[in-house]
Amino acid sequence: MIKLNQDWLIKNKYIALSLVTSVSLLMLSFRRKKINPFELTYRRVRQEIEQEVLTARYTIQSELKLSNEDKNLILNSSIPEIHKYYESKKFTCLDVLLTFLEVSIEKGFKMGYLNDVNFGDAIQRAKELDQELKSNNYKINDMSLFGIPVSVKDTFMVKGTYQAFGCGAYAQKKSQIDGIQGYLIKKSGGILFAKTNLPQFGFSYESWNYLYGRSIHPLDPTRTSGGSTGGEGGLIAVNGSPLGLGSDSGGSIRIPSHFCGLYGYKPSSKRLIMRGQAKGIPTWDGIRNIASCYGPMSKHFENLVNMMIALTKNYEQAPINIKDINFVMKKFDEKECFNNNKKYKIGVLRKINLLLPCKANQRALNMAVEKLRAQGHTVIEFEIDQSMFENVFQHVYDVMLGDGGMKGTYELYKGEPWISHFDNFKKATHSCWIWKKIYQKFLKLQDRKRELMIWKAGDHGLSYYENLHITTRLTASQIQMIQIWHDLQLDAVISPVTAGVAVKHNTAQYCFSGISYTFIWNMLDFSCGSVPITTVKEEEQHYDEESLYGIKDIEYNVLEETMKGSAGMPVGIQVISKPLEDEVCLNIMRQCGQ
């Protein structure tokens, strides 16, 4: 055997060079080139959207004759205010729609908020509603969304649009019918005009995919508008839409609302029918441990109530093929959302040890406490055993990664490359089992508990027995939490929405524990919403909170980077109520945000 010392290399440099070159070429020959089979789909979809935009631009130029002052009046009005304009004949439905379309076209595509659009159908619908206004054959009081443009996340089934979920494989055939959400919105007079961006299959809280691109923050292009309903959050924030509908499996409504300075509401899962959406994985219907739901987002609190009225009314009249035979719609009492006479007892959950909130989030919580106390509510500190949060959050990873190597996710992609946000999960589920064990020991020795959660969950596929145990433990946790609330006689709890504010691009995948403030309430199926409170101050642009859950790891470093240059970023708080007590949650949200 040749001894490769320095002298030999000098004497035989050409032989050594040949060996290195041969090995390199051999390695390259075995390397699989990643080819995206949907590049043609991306181009085709963009061309279709460009045609819709050209037609809408022509209509705007020829029919929108409002002054800039009137346009700004429309863009900054709530639904009740717009309805008053209709009744007084100040504006038409077409005026309102085209005003929002003008902003959507100008900013929505450039900033990565819009996906598929149906501008043509929306314009036709606005003209039909205007005919009803002229003939006085309308009842605005009975139609909570009459003449209101509505955008929805790209998970909902809307006639004439793709239900692509941000993936090229599903941008092949447009939906022939509306799902239950689209049906109820239209039945209440809403004008569906666009679908908005999300991360590839909704598996991140930064919104980007290969089909439609990346959503940027309205105030800072280096940051994300959030996810997974990030396109919706950004579009509403720049006045491209007055009202949106998103879905939420772990914070996907509340996080972009917090990042963009909006109201966002997630009911408990048994309040609204869950059919009508694309599924994150083929086995999604079999997942009962993550209580996903959908709900409204807007700059105006009143708009949330109008959307909830629309989503809970006219259900019995819906076609049987879009309904759920096992679902019973509970009546929504909108008057309770504006009840100032009722006084509540509210707990304040200031931190979750998985990742502590930044200074700005702590101040926002204090501001909300002051508002609530000033309005006569009783506010107490709410502290429970932090191990409960840690156990529930471990269940999150178990459920997401426990199907035996993310098999369902691989089935779903149909050959499209994954976005880089899933790299951590892929490593945890697809590394060699020996390496998994070694790396878990290393993380444990390093006290990197947050990362260890992911690697433990991705260790193996869950058996049916193990899955039953997760369900049993989660049910016990829900009962335990409700018992705690009962003993304290609590009506609601307020907390931070996340540990920080809008994160920089490509950092969300390294800071998953930041959503522990939202994810736990999905797992326990409580009602909750995000309320805009304040913005980051100059002196709050740092993150130096004591690390109570492991060393200053990558998640801690992400938050340090997030807070740099964050002055002026929106900051919200979260309001949580017990399952099905949506009116209580909304009423407290209103009073926090006044």
N, C-alpha and C positions, 0 to 999 in steps of 0.2 A: 504494500500500500504506500502510495506517495505521501511523504510528509510535506504538508503545505506550509513551509516557513518562508520568511521574507526573501532569503537568497534564492530559493527555488522560483518564487514568483517573478523575481527580477530576471532570472535567466530564461524563464519560460513564459514571458508575459503574453506572447501571442497565443500560446496554448490555453493559458488562463482566461484570456479574453474570449476565445472561442467557446470555452466551457460555459462562461457566464451568459454569452449570447444565446447559446443553444438552450440552456435552462430557461432563460427569459422567454424565448420564442415558444418553448413547449408549454410554459404556464399560460401564455397568451392564447395559445390554440385551444386550451381547455376552458378558458374564461368565456362565460356565456354573455353575449351582448344583450343588454336590456333593450328590447324593442317595444315601443308602445303601439299596440295594434289599433288604437282609436284616433290617431292623428287626423285621418280623413273626416271622422265624425266631428272632431272639434272644429275643423274648418267649415264643414257643412252647416253646423248649428250656428256659428258666428255669422255666416252669410244670411241665414234665415232671419236672425235677429236684426241685422243691418237693414233688411227690406222692411221689417216692421217699423224700425226707427225712421226710415226715410218717409214712409207714409204718414207717420205721426207728426213729423216735423212740418210737412206740408199743411196738415190740418191746423197745427198750432199757428203757423204763419198766416194762414188765410182766415181763421175764425177766432183767435184769441186777441181781442182788442182792448184789454184792460190796461189801466195805468200801472206803473210799478207800485204805487201806493196801494191800489186795490189788490194786486197780486200778493203783496206782503201781508195785507189784512187777511186774506184767505189762508196763506201758509202758516200764519200764527194763531189761527182760530181753532177752538175745540168743536166737536160735533154739534153740541147744542147751539153754539154761535152760528155755525154754518147753516143749520136748519132754520134759524131766524132769518138769515139772508134769503133763503129760498122762499119763506113765507112772505117776506116783504118785497120779493121780486128784485132784490138788489143784484143777485148773481144767479146764473143758471147752473145746472149740474155739469154742463159741458165746460163752462167757465172754470169751475172748481177742478174738474178732472184735468183739463189742459194746463192749468197753472201748476199742478203737481207733476204732470208729465214733462213739462218744460224743464223743471229742476232735475227730475229723474234722468232725462236724456243727457243733460249737461254734466251731471256729477255721478250718476248711478253706475255707468259703465266704466268711466275713467277711474273711479275709486273702488271698483270691484264689488259693488253691492248687488247689481242686478244679474239674474240668470236668464231664464226664459221670460218672454213678455207676450201679452196678447192685447196690445194697444188698440188694434182695429176693433176687436169685439167690445172693448171697454168704451171706446168712442161711440159705437153704435148703441150701447146700453145707456150711456149718458143722454143721448138724443131721445131715446124712448122715454126716459124718466122726465125729460123736459116737456115732452108732449103731455104727459100726465099732469105736470104742473100747470100747463096752459089750460087744460080742460078742467082743472080743479078736481080731477078724479084721483085723488091721492089722500093718504092719511099718514102724515109724517109721524104723528104721535104713536102710531101702531107699527112703524117701521124704523127701528132704532138706528139703522145704517143708511137711511134713504139718501141717495146721491153722494155717498161717501166713497172715495177711492180707497181700496184696500189691497195691500200687498201681502203675500204669504211666503213662508219659507219653502224652499224647494224639496219638501217632503210630502206636500199635500197634493191630492189629486184634483186638478182643475182642467175642465174641458178645453181642448185645443192647445195644451202645453205638455211638455215632457215632465215626467216624474222621475228625474234623473238622479237625485240625491248626490249631485256633484260627480257623477261617474259616467264615462263615455258609453259603457255597455248599456245604459238605460236611457240614452238619448237617441233611440231608434224609432220609437213609435209614440205618437202623442195620445193623450188620454181622450177617450170618446165621451166620457161622462164626468160630471163633478162628483167628488167624494162628498161625504156628509157635511164637512165643514164648508165647502164651496156652495153646496145647496142651501145651507142655513144662512150664509152671508148674503147670497143673492135674494133669498126669500125675504130678508129684512131690508132689501133695497141697496145693498152694498155693490160697488162696482169693482170687481177683481181685475187688476190691470197688469200685475207682474209677479214673478217669483224671484226670491232673493237667495243670496249665496250662503254657503255653509262649507265646513271642511268635508273632505271626501268621506261620505257615509256618516258624517256627524260625530266622528270619534276624536274630537279635539276642541279646545276652546279658542283656537285661532281658525278663521274661516278661509281656506284656500283649497283649490283642487285644480287638476289639469284641464278640465273642461271649461271653467269660467274664470279662473285666475284667483287672485288674492284680494281680500277686503282689507282696506287700510283704515286707520282711525280718522274720524272727521277733523281732528285738531292736530294730529301728528302722524305723518305718513310712515314714520319708522315703527309705529305701534299698530297693534291689531284692534279692530272694532269688537273683537270677542267671538265667541262661538258657543254652541254650534249655530246659533241664530244670528251670526255676526253681520251678514248682509242686510238683514232686516233692521238691526240696531243702527248700522251706519246710514242706511237710506232714510230712516225716520229722523235721525239726528241732523241731517242736512236739509230737511224739509222736502225730501223726495216722495214721502208718503205720510199721510196723517195718522195711519193706523195699520198695524201689522199683526200677523198671526205666526207665532213660533211654536216649537215643541221643546220639551225640557225633560231630559232623563237624568241629569245630574247638575243642572245649573244653566242650561242652554238658553233660557230666556233671561234669567236674572243676571248672569255674568255680562252679556253684551249690554243689558240695560244699565248696569252699574258702570261699565266702561264708558258708555256713550251719554250718560246723564238722562236716562229715560225711566218711566214707570214700566215695569214688566211683571206680569202675574202668571203664576203656575197654580192652577187648582189641584186639589187631590184627584187621583186618577179615576175615582168612581163618580166624579161630578160630570164629566163629559165623555161621550162615546169616543173610543180610541180608534175606530175604523177610519179609513179615508187617507191614511198616510203610508208612504213607502216604509219598508222595514229595514232596519240597520243590518240584520243578518237573516238568512232564510229561516232560522229557528226562533225568530224574535217572538212569535206568538207563544212559544213555550217558556219564555222567561217571565216569571211572575215575581221575581225578587227585586227588580228595579221598576218602581211605579212611575213610568213615563206618562206625561200628560202634555197638552198644548194649551196655549193661552195668549192673551193680547199684549201688545207693546205699543207705547205712544208717549209723546211729550206731555199729553194732557191726561190727568187722572180720569176725567169724565168719559173719555174715549174707551177706557178699559171696561167701564160699566156697560156702555152701549154695546160693546162686543160680547160681553157675557150674556146680556139680554138676547142678542141674536143667536148665540150658540146654544141657548137653553129653551128657545121658543120655536115653534113650528116643527119640532122633531117628529111628532106623531103623524104629520102629513107627508113625511119624507118617503120616497120609494123604498120598498122592502129590501131591494138588493143592496142598498147602501146603509141600512140600519143594522143594529145588533139585537138579536131576539132576546138576549139575556140582560139587556140594559134597560133600566128604568130611570127616566129623566126626572130629577128633582127640580121643583120650581125655584127660580132665582128671584129673590126679593131685593130689587134695586133700591127701594126706599131705605133699607137697613144700611146701605153703603153710605148714606148721607145723614145718619142719625147722630146728632150732636148731643142728645140728651142721655144716651147710654154711657155709663162710665165703666171702664175696664180695669182689670188688674193685669199688669204686663211685666214680664221678667226681662232682664237684660243679660244676655249671654255675651260676655266681653271677649272671650278668646277660646280657641280650640288649640290644644298643645301641639297638634300636628304641624301647625305653622301659625305663628302669632301675627295679629293684624298690625299694619303700619300705623304711624302716628296720625295720618290724615283720617284713616278709617276709625280710629279710636275717638277722634274729635267729632266726626260725623255722628257717631253713636251717642256721644254726650249731648250734641245739639238736639237729637231726636228725643232724648230723655227729657230735656228741658221743655220742649214743645208739648209733650204728652202731659207732663205734670202741670204745665200752665193751663191746660184744658181740663183739668180736674181728674185725670186718671191716676191710679196708684201704680207706681213703678218700683220694683224691687230687684235686687241682684239675683241672678239665676245661675247657680253653680251646681253641676252634677259631676259624678265620677267620670273623668276624662277617658277612662278605659272603655266606656260605652261607645264613645265616638271612634276610638281606635279600632274596636272590634267590628263596628258597622262598616268602617271604611275598608277594613281587610276583606269583608264580605263583598264589597264593590269589586275589588280586583279578582276575587275568587269567581264571581259570576261572569265578569268580562273575559277572563282568560281561562276559565275552567272547562272549556268544551274540548280540551285535548289538543292544544296547539293552535287555537283560533281557527279551527276548521271552517266554521260558518263564515268567517270573514274572508278566507281564501276563496270559498265557493262564490261569494258575492262579487268579487272583483272581476272575474271572467278575463283575467290576463292583463288588466290595467295595472301599471306599477303603483305601489303604495306611496303616499306622500311620506316624507321623512319623519313626521310626527309619531309614526307607529314603530320607529326603530327600537325604542326601549322595550316595548311589548314583544316585538319579534325576537329580540335577543333572549328575553326571559322565557319564551315558550319554545324556541327552536335551537337553543344551544345544546351541545352535548351534555348528557345527564351528569357526567363526571365534572365537567366545567361548572355546571349549575351548583353542584354541592360545594365545590371549592370556592366559588364566588360568593355563595351565601355565607360561608364561614368567614370570608374576608370582610363582607359587609357587617357581619355581627361584631367582629373584632374592632372594626372602625366605628362602631356605634351608629351606622348609617341606616337607621330603622325605616325611614321612608322608602328608600330603594329596596330594602329587604322585603317589604310588603309585596312589591311587584314580583320579585324573583321567587318568593314562596308560592304566590298564586299561580305562576306559570310553570311550576315544578312538574305538574302532571295534570291530566284530564280528570275532572271530578267524576266519581262513580255516582250512580243513582242514589245510593245510600248517603254519600257526602252531600249531594245536592239537597236532599230532604232535610239534612241536619241544618244547612244554611237557612232554608225556609223556616224551619222551626225556631232557630235562634233569632231570626229577624222578626218573626211574629212576637216572640217573647220580648224583644227590645222595644217594639211598638207599644205593647201593653205596659211595659215598664215605664216608658216615657209618658204615656197618657196617665198612668197612676201618679207619677211625680207631679204632673200638671194639676191633677185632681186634688192631691194633698195640699198643694200651694194655692189652690183656687185660682189658677191662672187662666186668662182668656187668650193670651198670646205671648210671644217672646220676640224680642228684637235682637239682631246680631249683625256683625259685618257680613257683607256679601262674599267677599274673598279676603285673602290676606293682604293684597295690594291693590293697585289700580291697573289700568290698561298696560299689558306687558308688551315688550318689544317683539318684533317678528322672530319666528323660529326659536322662541324660548318656552312656549307653553308646554311642549312635550317634556321639558325638564322640571316643570313645577306643577305636577299633578295634584299634590297635596293642598295647593292653594284653593282648590274647589271643595275642600272638606266641609266648609261652612254651608254649601248648598247641597252637596250630594247626599248628606245624611238624611235630609228631609224627604228626598225621593225614596230612599230606602225604607223610611218609616211612613211614607205616604201622607205627609202633612201638607196643608195648603200654605203657600208662601209667595211673597212678591218682593221686588226691588223698588226702592224709592230714592229719587235723586235728592241729595241734601246740600252738598257744598262742592268745593273744588280744593285741590292741593295747594297749600301755601308755600311760599319760597322757603321757609325754614323747615318744611316737612319733606324735603327732597332727599331723604336718606332712609335706610332701613338698618337699624342697629339693635333690633329687639333681641333680648336674650334667647338663645336657642334652647327650648325646653324639651325638644324631642330629637335627640341626636345631635351630632356635631354640626358645624356650619358647612353643610354639604352643598351640592349643586343647586338645590331648590332655594336655599338661603341666598346663594350668590345671585340667582336670577332676580330675586326680589330686591337685592341691593342695586342691581343694574336697572331694574324697573323704576325705582324711585328717583334715579338721576334724571334731571331735566323734566320732572313730572309736574312742575307748577302749572296750575290751571286745568289739570286733568279732572274730569268729573269723579265724584265720590258719592256713593249711595249707602243705604242700610237695608237690611232684610227684615221683613215682618213675617212671622210664622204663626199659624193657628192650627187647631186640631183638624183632622180629616173632616171634610164636608162643611166646615164652618167658614165658607168662602166670604160671606158677607161681613163677618167679623174682621177677617184679615184685610179686606178691601177698605173697610171703614177706618181702621187704624192706619193703613197706608195713606189714605187721604189726609188724615189729621197730622201725620208725620211730615207730609210734603207741603202743607199749606204755607 
